[in-house]
């Protein structure tokens, strides 16, 4: 303690440094809960629990309000995002194309994941590890490699879910623009090129268009429809989400019938299909083709 009442632990050239110098390993042993260790190897200080997957920073009734970090690796927390610390700001390229290639899954964590935890906590941890939602890091690495990190020590891949959010935001906005453009095109009849549409309000009792099944599909899907016996001509049109006509099929059967769509004829994506009978739009549905 100096004349000002300040306390320094450690010193630089005899002056108080006001710091705790850690050499080797220091153990923090709380009254309850898991032990924590602070290890300082000068270049890589590490704060860690005494075993994996069973220690908490904060409690459910004593929460941390904010956790600030520049690099979010494994879990959710508040990340610094003020514009004053950012440069080279640019738009995300083709966000919808990227997200369409990402597979969301539901899964359970393997029991082996909790091997380093106390045996008496194993059953509880395994139960908590069920019915999780996420993606496969190795799959995401092929699409968005910047969101995947590799832990050399654990030999495991991890996903930065927080930075996936801006890509999802832009993908939704891009898709919404496409939907609005298609709705406008259908409403004005521009999308139904060559269909000679004379009415957008046909009699629903005479002809009907049903949702394809399965949907989404990969190899093949079936579109069911019903045409009135007095219908002279009927055509099924397939459009992309911009309203561009891709396929047309002349339908000859009357009454309940169906047509099969082969996945290999189209690229993976979202499509609209419309049934036109005697120049009247019977209905429009959406279908999704996956890889």
N, C-alpha and C positions, 0 to 999 in steps of 0.2 A: 504494500500500500504506500503510495507517495503522499506528498504534502497536500495534494488536492483531494485526497480521499479515494483516488482511483486505485483499482486493484488490477494487477497484471499477472497472468500466469505464463511464464516464459518471458524471454527478453531478447532484444536486439541491441547489441553493443551496450548492455547494461541498462538500457531504458525499458520501461514497461511496454510490452507489445500488445497487451490486452487480447490475448488469444490462448487457447488451449492447444498445446502441441501434443499430438498423439503419436507415439512410437510403438509399433506392434499392434496388439489387439486390446480394446477396452470393452468390457461387458457391462451392459445396462440391464439390471435384473429387477424388474418391477415386482410389486407384491403379487399381482395376478397377471396372467397372460404369458405369452411367449417371451423368452429372453431376446434382446437385441444386441448385436455386436457392431462396433465401429472399428474398421480396420483401415489404417493409413499406410499405404505403400508409397507415399510421396506423390506419385503420378496418378494413382487410381484409388482414391478413398472410397470405401464401400460401407453403406449402412445396410445391414441384413439381419433377418431373424435367425433364430437358432435352428429352425427347420422350415421346410417349404410349405406354402399354401395354408398356413394356420395362424399367421400373425396379422394384426391390423395396425395401421397408423390412424389413430382416432377410434372412437367407438360410436355405436348407433345413437347414443344419447350425448356424446361429446364429439360432434362432427368438426372437421376442418371446413372452414367457409370457402376458402380458395386454395388451390394448389397451382402454383405457377411453374411452368417449365418451358424450355425452348424445344425440347425433343420428346414427343410423346411416343413411347415404344409399345407398351403392352396393354394399357388400360385407359379408361376415360378420366380426364381431368380438365381443368380450365387451361387453355393455351393462349399465350400472348398473341394478340392479333391486331394491335393498333396500327393504323396506316403509317404512322411516323417511323416505324421500324422496318418498313417494307420498301423494296425497290424492284425495278424490272417487272412491274405488274402487267400481266397479260391474260387474255381470255383462255379458257380451257378448250382445247381442240377436240372436236368430235366426241363430246361427252356421252351422247346417246349410244353411239357405236360401241364405246368402251363398256358401258353398263350392260348392254345387251349380251356381252360375252362373259359377264360375271355370274357365277352360279351361287345363289343363296341356299343355305342348307340348315337343317335342324339336326342336332347331334347330341351324343352323350360323351363325356370325357372318360377315357379308359381308367380303370382302377390303378394301373401302373403309373399314371400321371401323379398320383399322390404318394408314391413309394417312400419319399423322405419325410412323410408326416407321421406323427405318433399313431400307433396302432389303435389306440382307443378313439381316435378321431376319424379313422378311415371310413367307416360306414356313413358318418355324417357328411364327410367331404364328397364321397362318391354320389350320395343322394343329391347334394347341391350341384354336382357337375352334370346332372341330367337335363335334357330338354333345353339345351343352349341353342342360340342362333348365331350364324356367322357365315364365313366363306372358307375355302381351302386356300391356305397361303401359297402353296405351289401353283395352283391354278391362277390365282390373282397375279402372281409374279409374271405370268406370260402376257397379261393384258396391261396391268398397271404396276410395273416393277418398283416405282418410287414409293409405293405404299407397303412394301414388304421388306422386313429386316431379318437378318440371320444372326442368331446368338451362337457365337463360336464355342462358348463354354458348354452350353446346354445342347448344342447341335440341333436346334429347333428354329423353325421360321415363325415369325410373328407378323401381325397385320396392324397397320395404323388406321383403325376404323374412323377416327376423327377426321382425317384428311380425305376420306372417301365422301364425306357429306357434301362438300362443295361440288364435286363431280355429279352426285345425285341431284343436287339442286339445278344445275345447268342442264342435265339430261331431261328432267321433268319439264323445264321451260321450253327446251327444244321440241319435245314431243307435243306439248300443248300448242305450240305454233303450228305444227303439222296437222293436228286434229282440227284446229280452227280453220285452217286453209281448206281442209277436206270438207268440213261442214259447209263452208261457203260455196265450194265447188258443187257439192251435191244439191244444195239448196237452189242454186241457179241453173242446174242441169248441165253445167259444163263438163262434169266428170263422166257423164253418160254419153260419150261421143259415139255416134253411129246408132244410138238406141232409139231415136225418134220418139222421145218421151212427150206424151200429150197430156198426162195428168200425174200428179204426185199423191193423189188420194183415191186409189182403187178400192173396189169392194173387197174387204178382208175376208168375206165368207166364201169367195170363189177361188182365191189363190192365196197361198201362204208360203213364206220362207222360214226355215228353221235354223237354229244354231248348229254349226258343224260339230262333229264328235269323232275322235277326241279333239279337245282344244285346251291347251296347245297340242300340237302334233309334230312328229319328226318324219316318219316314213309316209303316212297316208292318212287322210281324213275324209269323212263322208258328210256331204251337205244334203239334207232332206228338204223336199219342197212338195207342195201340192198345187196342181193346176186345175182350174175349172174345165169341164168337158167342152165348153164353148170357146176356149182360148184358141186363137188362130196361130200365133207365134209367140215363143218365149225364149229368152236368152239369159244366161247367168254370166255376169261380168265380174272380173277380179281387178282391184285397183291397189296401188301402193298407197301409203299414207299421205302422199302429196296430191292424190287424185288422178294419177296417171293410169290409164287402162293398160293392164298387162295381158289378160286372157279373156276370151269370150267363148261360151259353149252354147250351141243351139240345143234346146230341150224339146224332145219329140213326144215323150210320154205324157199322159194326162192322168189326173187323179194323184194319188200318193206315189212319189218316185224319189230317186236319189241320184247323186253324181259323186264319184270319187275324185279327190284331188291328190296327186302324187307330189310328195314333198320335194323330190329331186328336180321338179320343174321350176321351182322358185328358190330364191335365196332366203336364208333365215331372217325373220322379221315379222312385223305386224302388217296385216292386210285387211282390206274391206271387200266384201262381196255383195252384189246386188242382183235381185231378180226383177226382170222387166218382162211383162206380159202384155201383148197388144199395145205397146207404147206406154204402158202404165208402170210406174215403179211400185212393186209389191212390197219390197222391204230391203234393208241393208243391215248386215251383221259384220262383226269383226272376228278375225281368226289370227292365231299366232303360230308361226312355224319356227321351231327351235333346231339347233344343230344336233 
